[in-house]
Amino acid sequence: MKKIALFMLLVILILIGIIAFKTLSVPNLQTKIKANPAPALADDALKHFQQAIQFQTVSYDAPSQWDSVPFTEFRKFLESTYPLVHKTLTREIVSGYSYLYKWEGKNKNLNPYILMAHQDVVPIEETTKNMWTCNPFAGTVKDGYIWGRGTTDDKINLISIMESAEKLLSQNYQPERTVYFVFGHDEEISGKKGAVQIAALLQSRNIKADLIMDEGGFVTREKVPGLNKPVALIATAEKGYMTLDLSVTKKGGHSSMPDNETAIDILLKAIVQLRAHPFEARFVESTQDFMKFIGPEIGFPNNIAMANPSLFKKLIIQNYEKSGSGNAMIRTTDVPTIINSGMKENVIPTLATATVNFRLLPGDSSAYIIKRVKEIINDDRVIIKVRDNNITEGSPTTSVKSIAFRTVDSIAKSSYDSVLSAPFLLIGATDSRHFSAVSENIIKFSPMEDPIGFHGIDERVSIKSYQHSIWFFEQFLRSCK
């Protein structure tokens, strides 16, 4: 027994030594760059952002609700507000409302860069209008923030790009390489008429970009526990997108004579079964890169876990699972978003339907997820169909060694003082997911700090964020060499 105890002690000491060695020997991947102070925010620049919010460029799921007038008025606003951009750059209008700008570079041998943003915003829920602190389409400045629908998603990027380009053009600046601006008009409803068509257009011209940057991550002081420094979350991959419609048909009738199971019972059991069996958790490449970048900067004991993810996988997963956003980083998620059945209180419905939205972890194919859904529900009475044939697989991962990541990383640090950087997996969907044939180097990053209210009530972004966003894009455009 004594020998066994000594042996076990030796094994434990060796294991502790290995863990300590790996923790202490992890390289620090943070580049050291001193920030350049952001110029003061011009009054006109703030006014332009406020005006942009006032155009109700809303994308609705129902085509019958589409209103083209705000989009054409927004186009006129861009033309009148940024005359040098429209005089110097060429602009193509795609599908009536999306725009492809081309800023010709000096060196035709360099592949272009592409900056993306979208014009459209999600609607305001009618029942929540009175809950807003400020009019959602007024662009009000209050308490150090610009308030309104689209401030964070995604007019801050679009207007910041235009402001910085207009300023540089006033100084007779021309980038060394060609730069494209892509401003879609239907990102919030899948981008099929905007981004998809522009990507196809660029592909038909055999254009390959060295860098594409779209909305995505941001600078945060709140989202990475254990750090007292801001972190620029630079997404190098994004999850896929798929929606399944579940339907059950079963003879209904009078509510006074119910069967043991109704269509609603069967459907709800299927949903409960699906939600009770989450998909497998794992660390994809972008999440592993996040640990490598943040691990050496974070405090004890989290730094030990991040330096030894294979040993502490269960512990790390449990930590991620504590929040909805964290859980979404490590697995494919599913959530019911629409349920319909019945039309009268004393009639048992014949049909019950549910819409379930999935965000696919890279590596979890849509075919695999559909197969697993059928296995989990395990009831042939539940008919499963893909909604609108609308599937986007999880994106490829942009290397942290690529020119794209290194460029965005350096400019983020040039724009914000004492900021760290970290690759990560974007759990939402962007227009850039349609551009994988145009570039292998796609980054999703919005240079603002801790925005509030994405798709929700009181959406707003700080004036300081807008100031730094313009500064980021100015430095980015100057770096296009």
Secondary structure as GFF3:
##gff-version 3
##sequence-region A 1 481
A	DSSP	alpha_helix	2	25	.	.	.	ID=ss1
A	DSSP	alpha_helix	43	53	.	.	.	ID=ss2
A	DSSP	three_ten_helix	63	65	.	.	.	ID=ss3
A	DSSP	alpha_helix	69	81	.	.	.	ID=ss4
A	DSSP	alpha_helix	83	88	.	.	.	ID=ss5
A	DSSP	beta_strand	90	94	.	.	.	ID=ss6
A	DSSP	beta_strand	98	103	.	.	.	ID=ss7
A	DSSP	beta_strand	113	118	.	.	.	ID=ss8
A	DSSP	three_ten_helix	126	131	.	.	.	ID=ss9
A	DSSP	beta_strand	141	142	.	.	.	ID=ss10
A	DSSP	beta_strand	145	147	.	.	.	ID=ss11
A	DSSP	pi_helix	151	155	.	.	.	ID=ss12
A	DSSP	alpha_helix	156	170	.	.	.	ID=ss13
A	DSSP	beta_strand	179	184	.	.	.	ID=ss14
A	DSSP	three_ten_helix	187	189	.	.	.	ID=ss15
A	DSSP	alpha_helix	195	204	.	.	.	ID=ss16
A	DSSP	beta_strand	211	220	.	.	.	ID=ss17
A	DSSP	beta_strand	231	238	.	.	.	ID=ss18
A	DSSP	beta_strand	240	249	.	.	.	ID=ss19
A	DSSP	beta_strand	253	254	.	.	.	ID=ss20
A	DSSP	alpha_helix	263	275	.	.	.	ID=ss21
A	DSSP	alpha_helix	285	294	.	.	.	ID=ss22
A	DSSP	three_ten_helix	295	297	.	.	.	ID=ss23
A	DSSP	alpha_helix	302	307	.	.	.	ID=ss24
A	DSSP	alpha_helix	313	320	.	.	.	ID=ss25
A	DSSP	alpha_helix	324	328	.	.	.	ID=ss26
A	DSSP	beta_strand	333	341	.	.	.	ID=ss27
A	DSSP	beta_strand	347	348	.	.	.	ID=ss28
A	DSSP	beta_strand	351	360	.	.	.	ID=ss29
A	DSSP	alpha_helix	366	377	.	.	.	ID=ss30
A	DSSP	beta_strand	383	392	.	.	.	ID=ss31
A	DSSP	alpha_helix	403	415	.	.	.	ID=ss32
A	DSSP	beta_strand	420	426	.	.	.	ID=ss33
A	DSSP	three_ten_helix	431	435	.	.	.	ID=ss34
A	DSSP	beta_strand	442	449	.	.	.	ID=ss35
A	DSSP	beta_strand	460	462	.	.	.	ID=ss36
A	DSSP	alpha_helix	463	478	.	.	.	ID=ss37
###
